[in-house]
Every structure is written in structure tokens, then in C-alpha cells.
Amino acid sequence: MKKFVIIGMIALLACSPEVKNGELIFTEVRPESGFNFPYFLFIPDKMSVQNEQVLIVEPNNSGFVDDDLQKHIEKAQRTASREFYTGNYVARKLQYPLLVPVFPRARTNWKIYTHAFDRDLAHQKNNELERIDLQLLAMVEDAKKKLSEKGFLLNEKFLMTGFSASGTFVNRFTAIHPEKVLAAAAGGLNGLVMIPLSELENESLNFPLGVNDFQNLFGKPFNTDAFKNTPQFLFMGELDDNDAIPYEDGYDLDERELVFNLLGEEMQPARWQKCREIYEKENVNATIKTFPGIDHEQPESVKNEIVEFFKNHIN
């Protein structure tokens, strides 16, 4: 894992972000501040110094495996700076800052699906991937300090958005740190959300399917009330057939069997509907939606619904 940081430091020399109608700041690795990987911070030109701002966090989702951190830096830079990506789109619409981390997804250790925060990632110890949830929180604090030095006032909590693997990351991160998240929007979720239960139908649900071993992994009990009260906007496209459950990088065989047996092998509508029913029964504050006629994508109409969802919960 050491080569990620070395390559990242080299990449810094060649990385000179340019962006229209805003400032894009690249922050290198700072282990002494709590994070082993770099991040991008986008600041819209018209951001107000009078009003309180809310930081938006979109976890990076490269969509490929590569041991060269530079490749992940380049994709994260696009995510942070272009309106095509939901976090940047929302940041421009709301005039809020956006943070995009640069977490790697290695070819060498391809079963660690960093960008989805899978079980393999949660078990990383004594390397640079250990507790990247805490690393992301450290990045947030570092970004807040930068913004404060520029005269901006920041809400204590932050917004999160993600799609596909990063949408799964957002849903799972919200379960780990619900007290930090003001509201979250996540889509393209493979018809699956994290279940806020230790077991279902007498079957134990370990992270990331459920919270049975939550204390052992994260050193604290699952905050049921905070998770249930955190507003979430969870969505799928009606025509979305992108299912990660059958693939080994995201789910081990035992996890796959549990998902299929308890929630459904058919992603839509069976599994997605079952998850919806569980969230409703458990009184999770989630808007769960299926967009008709939409595939594994986020058209402008969907992005605008996310903007409105965040607007409704900011105050």
C-alpha cells in the first residue's frame, strides 16, 4: 500500500486543477492530520461569506481498478469539478463547497472494494486503508479549516451524495456516522441498502448487510436512533440492471447467499421492494424512489430532485 502515497506525492507535482466558475484545491496526503490519501475541495465563485455553508461530500468512484493512484486522482478531479457529476451539480446549484476524496481501488488487492466500503475494507488493519471512514472525517475537518480561513461559516454536519459504488459507500458511511450527516442522497444501489438490524429471519447480518458485528469493526455501538432520523434519499432507475451482488469484488459467497435468500435474487422489483419494506417497518427517515424509464444513470431531472431534497432538510 505504500506505493499509493508515493505515487500520490509525485502526482501532486503534475496536478494543476482548472475549473470554471469556482476554485478547485488539491490537498496532498497528511497522515499527521489523519488522512493517508489526497482530496479535492471545490468552492463555487458565488459562495456567500454571510450565510452558513454546508459542506457536500461525494466519495470518489473511479469505476476501475488500478495500482496507479494518479488514475484515481484524475477521475476524482473530474468528479469534483464537472457538473456532470451530481456532487458538483448540487454544489453549484446550492452554492456550497464540495469535497471529493481520492481513495484508491487497487488492481493488486482487487477484492477490497474501497469505493463501495465493502466488508474487506472494513477489516483492513495496520495499513493506509485502515478506517478510511475516519480518514474521510479528518479530510472534512481539514477542509472546514481551509474554508474558515477564507471567511466562510460551516455547519457542523455535512451532506453526502453518491451513485453506484459511491452511493453504496454513502449509505454505509451514514450508518457508521449518522451523527455527522445532515442528509444523504444515494442512487444506483443494486437494489440493496444496509439493514439497520443485527439479524433478519434468524440469520445474523454482519456489516455491510447489517449491524451484527458493528461494535467489533468500528469500536462503538450502532447508533440506531441517529441513523433512523438522518434523512436519506435512496433511488434506482426502473431500467437499471447493474447488479453488483453476483461479483466477488463486492460480495463474498456467504454474503451473496444471504442477500439472495433474505432479500431476493431479482434486483428489481423484488429485492428493492423488500429493502423498502424493511426501512418503512423500522421507521427509517428515507425517501425510497424508483424513477421510471431511467437506466443506471443520473439525468438532470434526478439531480434536481436531489437538490430539492437537500434544500428541504438544510433548515
Secondary structure by P-SEA (a helix, b strand, c coil): caaaaaaaaaaaaacccccccbbbbbbcccccccccccbbbbbcccccccbbbbbbbbccccccccccaaaaaaaaaaaacccccaaaaaaaaacbbbbbbbccccccccccccccccccccccccccccaaaaaaaaaaaaaaaaaaaacccccccbbbbbcaaaaaaaaaaaaaccccccbbbbccccccccccccccccccccccccccccccccccccaaaaaaacbbbbbbbcccccccccccccccaaaaaaaaaccccccccaaaaaaaaaaaaaccccbbbbbccccccccaaaaaaaaaaaaaccc
